[in-house]
């Protein structure tokens, strides 16, 4: 599939929010003054967005392995970062953290009703909570997408992780903590899909969603951060997992998924060959049963 360059024109709000985050981080670093930790939950930011372009939705669904014909009247819930990120970025302004280092830790989707295609969507976002243990801060954000008829059609939670490092003198003394065991696909898990993901998948996903973080499509930049090549967006892995689950375990139904809760546990280096595995109501993206897992999660059905 050719790169979906024509959709870059629709990504202005996401690009602006990413640029604003970078500029704010630079200003904070140059000033040397950390921002103030806000009281949470924070204020709710709201907006109404126009209907998502049909060809954008079609190409996005095809890119993540779904069936575009199944989405003629609705929008995939896992596309929510495309319109949710601009507002989510606003909730982080002024935080006392190095946001340029933020990592995507995972998300949760609660699908109450399908999002209708061809209608404006009302979006409400707020910073729910901050969990700061001195080594890392987890920023929990809530993104609600709906319509006049169903204001809470899709309730999503984002978990952004900001590495802070040790605090030197304040570091507690005592025995060293054991390293966490890496997440693995259970040996008993059943493979339901297998993907060959090309090297340019990160750039294509960026064009479809607006998330142009260079670590996903500029190899020298990714290498500066310690990766041997570019890494796939966590939300791209998640979207592929949702579509793989629906096409196999749900027999093609896109209305059966009720909740989807995932953690991004290991960067997925591109190009990649990985499988989608299920074990009861748990789901994994990994190399093989017993091997490394790049995504772990759980789901419920209606």
N, C-alpha and C positions, 0 to 999 in steps of 0.2 A: 504494500500500500504506500502510495506517495505521501510525503509529508504534508499535513493539512495546513499549509501556510496561509490560506485564505481566511482562517479563523482568528488570526492574530488581531484583526481589526476589532474583534469583540472583547478583547482582553484588557482594555484600557484601565478599568477600575482595579483589577488585580495587580497590574504592573505598577500603577500609581501607589498602591498600598505597600508593595514590596519596596519600591524606591523610597517611600516615606520612612519605612522601618530602618533601612540602611542609613539614611541621612540622620535620623534621630539618634541612632547608635553612635555615629561618628561625632555628632555634637556632644553627646554625653561623655565620650572618651576624651575629646579635646578640652572640655570644660573641667573634667576631673571631679565633677559634682554628681553623685548618684541621685536618682530621683527618689521620691518618697514612696514607701510601700502603701498602697491604697487599702481602704477598708473594702472587704468583699462580703457579699456580692456587690459588684459595682453597678453603676447606672446602666439602664438598657438603652441601646442605640437601635433605632428603627429606620427602615426605608421600604419603599416599594420599587421593585425592579420590573422592567418590561418582560414580556414573554421571551423565553429562550429561543434563539433561531432554530428552525426545524433542521436545517442542514448541519448545524453544529451538534445538535443532539444525536442525529443519525450517525455522523462520523465518529463522535465520541463513543457511542455504544459499540459500533463496529470495531473501533480500536481496542476496546477492553474485552472483546470476545463475546459480546452480546448479540442478540437478534434485533436489528433496528425495527423490523415489522411489529415486534411486540410492544414498541413504545410509540405507536402512532398517536395515541391520545393522552399519554402521560410522560413525565420526565423521570429518569432514573434518580432515585434518592441519593445514590453515591456521587452524583454530580454536584452536590451542595457546596463543596469548597469553591467552585467556580464563582458563585455569587456570595458565599459567606465570608471568604477571606478578607475582602476589602473592609467590611465592618469589624471583623474580628481583630484586624490589625489596629484599628482605632482604639479598641479596649486596652491595648498594651502600651499606649503612649505614656511616657513619663515613668515607667517602671524602673526600679533600680537594678536592672539586670542587663548583661551583655546580649541583647536580642539578636545580634548578628550571628551568635553561636547556637541559636535555638534549634532543637531537634524535634521531629514529629514522633511523639511517643505512642500515639494511637487515637482511636475515637470510638464513639458509640452512636448508633443510630436507632431511634425509636420511630417506627413507621406506623403512624396512626391511620392515615389515609393517603392514597396516591396523590402526587402533585400533578395537577392537570396541565397539559400542554396548551399553548396558545392563550394563556391567561397571565395577568400580572401576578407576581408573588410578593407577599409581605414578609419581610425578614426582620427578626429581632435578635440582637446579640448582646451578651454581657459577659464580663469576667466573673466567674462563679467563685473561684477559690485559688489560693496560692499555698502550696506546700513546700516550704523552704527548710531543708535540714542542714544547710551550710555547705553541702557538697554539690547539691543540685536543687533547682527550684522547678516544681511542676505547676504549670499554669493551666487551670481548667476553665475552658470557655464554653458557653452554651449558645448554640445557633438554632433558632426556631424559624421554620419556613412554613407558610400557609397561605390561605386565601380568605376572602371574606366569609365564605361558607364554612371553612375549617381552619381557623387560625393556627392550630397546633398540629397540622398534618404531619410534619417531620420535625422531631426534636433531636438535635445532634449535640454531642459533646466532643470537644477537641482537647487533647492533652499534649501541651508543648513542654518539652524538657530543656532547661537551660543549665548546662554544666557550669559549676562555680569553682571547682577545685577545693583543696583543703584550705582551712583558715589559719595555717601555720601554728602560731603559739596557742591558738584556741583549740587546736586539734586534741581530742581526748587521748590520754595515754592508756596503754593496755595492750593486750594481744591483738595482733592483726586479724582483721575480719577475713574469713575465707572468701575466695572469689566465687561469685555466683556461677552456678553451672549454666552453660549455654542452653537455651531452649532447643528442644529436639522434637521431631515428629515421632509420635509413639509407634513402637514396632507393630502394633496391631491395627494401626490406621489404614484405611482403604483409599487407594488413589481413585479419584473421579475425573481428573483432568490432568493434562500434561501440556506445558507451553514452551515454545522456543521464542524467547523474547529478544528482538534484534538490538543492536547497539544504539540505534537512533530512537528507541522507544521513549526515552526521557525527553528528547526534543519534541517528538510528536505529541506527547501528553502535555507538555508546556504550551504548545500552540493551541491545544484544545481547552485548556483550563486557565492559562495565564500564569501558572507557577513557573517562572523562568529562573529559578535558583540555578546558578551555573553548575553546581555540583551534579546536576542531573543531565547535563548535555555538553559541558566543556571539560574535556578530559584533563588538560593541564591543571585546571582549577580543582577538580576532584582529587588529583594526585597531591596537591598542596595540603589537602585535608587528610592525607594518609590512605586514600583509596587507590587501588591500582588502575581503576577506570571509573567512568561515571556510574552513578547508582540510580536505580529506579525510584520514582516517587512512591512514598508509602501509600498514598491514596490511589495510585495506579494499581499497586498490588492488591489493595482492598477491593477496588472495582472489579478487577479480574476474578477475585475470589467470589464476590457476590454473583457475578454472571455465570461462573463455572458451577456454583451451587444450584442456581436456578435452572440452568440448562440440563443438569443431570439429576440431582436428588429431588428437584421440584418438577421434573418432567416439562420444563419450559415455562412454567408459571412465574410471572413477575409480581404476583399479588400475594404470594404465600408467606414471604419473609416478614416477620414482625419486629424483631430486634437483631442487631448485628453489633457485636462488641469485639474490637480487635486491638492487639498491641503489635507494634512494629519492633521486632526483637533483634534483627540483624540486617545491615545494609545489603541489598541485593545488587551485586555488581553486574553491569551489562557488558556484553550480551550474556544471556542466561538460559539455562534449561532447567526448569523446576516443575514440580507437581503440586496439585491441590489434593489434600487428603482430609478425610472426615473420620471422626471417631465418636459415634453417637451424636451429641449436639455440639461437638467441638470441631474446629476446623484449623487446618495448618497449610502454609505454603512452605515447601522445603525441598531438599535434594532427594530424599528417599526415606522410607520408614527407618527410624533410628538415626537419621542424619539431621543436619542443622535445619532449624526452622527460622524463616525470615518474617513470618507473620503467624501469630497464634490468636485464636478467637473462639467465640461461641455465638450461637444463634438460636432463636426461637421461631416457631412457625405459628400461623394462625390456626 
